């Protein structure tokens, strides 16, 4: 990918998404960045062991919580992903 910044990558992905999925994509990117940031901080400052499986489990729990709290775009993406 070369020297592309996170911001530039995010902008490209968001602009490439259809209008109906854009909010969900942006929410998913924000959620992913937040999960990585908090997992990294737990490892660095609290001595937690790095765990992809653990981070993905937390991400799925957070996605459900965000959807229940009204993040309709995430709910829409989940429906697309499940084929419904």
PyMOL commands that set and color helices and strands:
alter all, ss='L'
color gray80, all
select helices_A, chain A and resi 6-16+19-46+52-68+72-82
alter helices_A, ss='H'
color red, helices_A
deselect
rebuild
show_as cartoon
